[in-house]
Amino acid sequence: MLRFDDLSVFVRTADEGSLSAAARTLEMSPALASAALKRLEGTLGLRLVVRTTRSLRLTDEGEQYLLHAREALRQLKEGHDKLVQRKETPGGLLRIAMPSDLGRNTLLYWLDKFQAQYPNVQYQLSVSDRQADMFRQPVDLALRYGRQDDSTMVAMPIAPDNRRALAASPEYVRKHGKPASLADLVRHNCLCYVLEDVVHNRWTFYPPDGSGDGKPVTLLVQGNRCADDADLVRRWAVAGQGIVYKSRMDLADDLRHGRLQILLPEWLGEPTPLHLVCMHRAQVTPTVLLLRDFLREQYQQL
């Protein structure tokens, strides 16, 4: 099998007119350079160089092979340089999976801004509330809520302090009033989310630091609507159909524009940190690191 180093020794020897000079240029011992040249000749089954104690010249076969060896080394170097440039220059295809509500209403605009800064970046997005199988699906990165306990994955925090929030529209509050306490939620229409055929109707809250015994409170809520699309559940809440309990990131734009308002703000919602996840560290390219930092900055501005 041809070796890159052996080709380099042969071409350098032809350029320098001396095996010892080639060895010095390549920062190797004359013995290693001589062994490389002999190995190349053995692989080809041809004599490439005629050496005496004072001179060195290429054989006819060596002269012909030199042209091909130079071209091979040139192409290898060109390929190497292109890969290095691609690695160092932000760009390439990012195949990203993300939750429906966050993807459609927040990340979509953030990714537009990121691509405007780095126009060589391309996207292939998978928007679904079902967790993508990164081993089987064509997905390189995933934005996921919740704790990431899988030690085989690389999880980069984007929103480590994000929590769920209880919210309703001003219209709903005007018609039905605000819940005065957590226990009061049982008389309200609570809009629930369905994932993997499980209705998430157990809502957990945490008392503020120093209040009560510090234990979380879990309530079984009910309502007249549920859906397996988190975006649809949020839209129902905006339309005044009930109370929603969702990631504050999902609600940020509605809260900012007054379409929703926080209820029982003295209670802390469940932690729902957001992470950018990939399968192994080799996927954490400079472009991915730039995306991670950009998403963190955007979150801080919510």
Secondary structure as GFF3:
##gff-version 3
##sequence-region A 1 302
A	DSSP	alpha_helix	4	16	.	.	.	ID=ss1
A	DSSP	alpha_helix	19	25	.	.	.	ID=ss2
A	DSSP	alpha_helix	30	44	.	.	.	ID=ss3
A	DSSP	beta_strand	49	51	.	.	.	ID=ss4
A	DSSP	beta_strand	56	58	.	.	.	ID=ss5
A	DSSP	alpha_helix	60	88	.	.	.	ID=ss6
A	DSSP	beta_strand	92	98	.	.	.	ID=ss7
A	DSSP	alpha_helix	100	102	.	.	.	ID=ss8
A	DSSP	pi_helix	103	107	.	.	.	ID=ss9
A	DSSP	alpha_helix	108	117	.	.	.	ID=ss10
A	DSSP	beta_strand	121	127	.	.	.	ID=ss11
A	DSSP	beta_strand	141	145	.	.	.	ID=ss12
A	DSSP	beta_strand	154	159	.	.	.	ID=ss13
A	DSSP	beta_strand	164	168	.	.	.	ID=ss14
A	DSSP	alpha_helix	170	176	.	.	.	ID=ss15
A	DSSP	three_ten_helix	183	187	.	.	.	ID=ss16
A	DSSP	beta_strand	190	195	.	.	.	ID=ss17
A	DSSP	beta_strand	198	200	.	.	.	ID=ss18
A	DSSP	beta_strand	202	206	.	.	.	ID=ss19
A	DSSP	beta_strand	217	220	.	.	.	ID=ss20
A	DSSP	beta_strand	226	227	.	.	.	ID=ss21
A	DSSP	alpha_helix	230	238	.	.	.	ID=ss22
A	DSSP	beta_strand	243	247	.	.	.	ID=ss23
A	DSSP	alpha_helix	248	256	.	.	.	ID=ss24
A	DSSP	beta_strand	261	262	.	.	.	ID=ss25
A	DSSP	beta_strand	268	269	.	.	.	ID=ss26
A	DSSP	beta_strand	274	278	.	.	.	ID=ss27
A	DSSP	three_ten_helix	281	283	.	.	.	ID=ss28
A	DSSP	alpha_helix	286	300	.	.	.	ID=ss29
###
